[in-house]
Amino acid sequence: MNNEAHLEKRRLATFAMINRIKKLGFDGGNMHPKLIGNMFKTYVRPVLMYGCETLDLNESEIEKIAKCEGTAIKRMMGLKKRCYTRHLLNALNIGTSARFIKLMKLKFFLRIKDNRFTSVIVDEWFQINPKSNFKSWLNNELSLTPDFHYDGSRVKVEEKCKCRVAAIDSHNGKNQKEDPVAKKLKLLFKVHDKVKMIRAVEELIHAKNAAKEII
């Protein structure tokens, strides 16, 4: 199955999951936005992202995933499609799709390296395929981390991965705390009148009012 077919299958499964959640009575009309965000991270995002850690995704495919996630979270909250997504994700403490995929790939590599059986297979596969797409991606991603400790000893690949994971998590946290629009959204989430809250949120992050930046 190629990337396009896989992503389409995951997209359909994602919206099927949202429908299941609604049938259980967990719809945006009766839930606090933070709870919706938690349900998205727990039940919806894993369905969409399933298997993506092993795919060689290009920027266009990652953008499709981001658009699907944006549509999903807005549908769960009852927001219009024309609402801008980036600030909403920050307000709900949800990292971007691109960074989440990076975390998935890095954590996947850490898991297989931590297992003594799969670790041998991966090492041998990298030796046979030194120019593989995953190895190239990993080398590029870990080029941002130091090669040596202060004592002069070389930093292991696993240590580099953990450092990169921590850096991405830190970046997510910084964006979520410092985004001025996200701060305003968090205040709006406290409005008890659900209809007024949704209208105010839509007005704040409507595409015509929001900065034109990539999600």
SVG drawing of the C-alpha trace seen along z (x, -y; Angstrom):
<svg xmlns="http://www.w3.org/2000/svg" viewBox="-25 -40 63 51">
<polyline fill="none" stroke="black" stroke-width="0.4" points="0.0,0.0 1.4,-3.4 1.4,-6.5 -1.6,-8.0 -3.8,-4.9 -2.6,-4.6 -3.4,-8.2 -6.8,-8.0 -7.6,-4.9 -6.5,-6.6 -8.5,-9.7 -11.7,-7.7 -11.0,-5.8 -10.4,-9.1 -13.8,-10.5 -15.4,-7.2 -13.9,-7.4 -15.3,-10.9 -18.7,-9.6 -18.4,-6.8 -17.4,-9.3 -20.5,-11.3 -22.8,-8.3 -21.5,-7.6 -22.8,-11.1 -19.4,-12.8 -20.1,-15.7 -18.8,-19.2 -22.1,-20.7 -21.7,-19.3 -17.9,-19.2 -15.3,-21.7 -12.7,-22.4 -9.9,-21.0 -11.7,-17.7 -12.3,-17.7 -8.6,-18.2 -7.7,-15.3 -10.2,-13.0 -8.6,-14.1 -5.1,-13.2 -6.3,-10.0 -8.7,-8.5 -8.6,-10.5 -5.0,-11.4 -3.7,-7.8 -6.2,-6.5 -5.0,-9.0 -1.3,-8.6 -1.3,-4.7 1.6,-3.3 3.0,-6.7 6.2,-6.2 7.3,-3.7 6.4,-5.9 8.6,-8.2 6.3,-11.2 6.9,-14.3 5.9,-17.8 2.7,-17.6 1.6,-14.4 2.3,-15.9 0.3,-18.9 -2.6,-16.7 -2.4,-15.1 -2.3,-18.5 -5.4,-19.6 -7.2,-16.4 -6.4,-17.0 -7.5,-20.6 -10.9,-19.5 -11.3,-16.8 -10.6,-19.0 -12.9,-21.8 -15.7,-19.2 -15.3,-17.9 -15.6,-21.4 -18.4,-22.5 -16.3,-25.2 -16.6,-26.3 -14.0,-25.1 -12.8,-28.6 -11.3,-28.9 -7.5,-28.9 -6.0,-25.9 -2.6,-26.7 -3.7,-28.9 -6.5,-26.4 -4.0,-23.6 -1.8,-25.6 -4.7,-26.6 -5.7,-22.9 -2.0,-21.8 -1.8,-19.8 1.5,-19.8 1.5,-20.2 1.2,-17.2 4.7,-17.7 6.4,-17.7 4.2,-14.8 5.3,-12.7 8.9,-13.5 8.3,-12.3 6.7,-9.1 9.6,-8.3 12.2,-9.0 10.4,-7.1 9.9,-4.2 13.6,-4.1 14.3,-4.2 11.9,-1.2 13.5,1.0 17.0,0.0 16.1,0.9 15.2,4.4 18.2,6.6 16.7,8.6 15.3,5.8 18.4,3.7 20.7,6.2 18.3,6.3 18.2,2.5 22.0,2.2 22.5,4.8 19.8,3.2 21.5,-0.2 24.8,1.3 23.2,2.9 21.2,-0.2 23.5,-3.2 21.4,-5.6 18.0,-4.5 15.4,-7.2 14.8,-6.6 18.5,-6.6 18.9,-9.9 16.0,-11.4 17.4,-10.3 20.8,-11.6 19.3,-14.9 17.1,-15.1 20.0,-14.3 22.4,-16.7 20.9,-19.3 22.3,-17.4 26.0,-17.4 28.3,-14.6 30.5,-14.5 30.0,-14.7 32.0,-17.3 34.5,-14.6 35.2,-13.9 33.3,-10.6 31.0,-10.2 27.3,-10.6 25.3,-7.5 22.5,-7.6 20.0,-6.6 21.1,-9.6 20.8,-11.9 17.2,-10.7 16.2,-11.3 17.7,-14.8 15.8,-15.5 12.5,-14.2 13.1,-16.5 13.8,-19.5 10.6,-18.9 8.5,-18.6 10.1,-21.8 9.3,-23.6 5.7,-22.5 5.4,-23.7 7.0,-27.0 4.6,-27.7 1.6,-26.7 2.6,-29.0 3.7,-32.0 1.1,-32.1 -0.9,-35.4 -3.9,-34.2 -3.9,-30.9 -3.9,-32.7 -7.0,-34.6 -8.7,-31.4 -8.0,-29.8 -9.8,-32.7 -12.8,-32.2 -12.9,-28.5 -14.0,-29.6 -17.2,-31.3 -20.1,-29.2 -22.5,-30.0 -21.4,-27.5 -23.0,-29.3 -21.3,-32.6 -18.0,-30.9 -18.1,-29.2 -19.0,-32.5 -16.2,-34.3 -13.7,-31.6 -14.7,-31.6 -14.4,-35.4 -10.9,-35.3 -9.5,-32.6 -11.5,-33.1 -9.3,-32.9 -10.0,-36.5 -8.7,-37.7 -5.9,-35.3 -2.3,-35.6 -1.5,-33.6 1.0,-31.1 1.5,-27.4 -0.2,-25.2"/>
</svg>
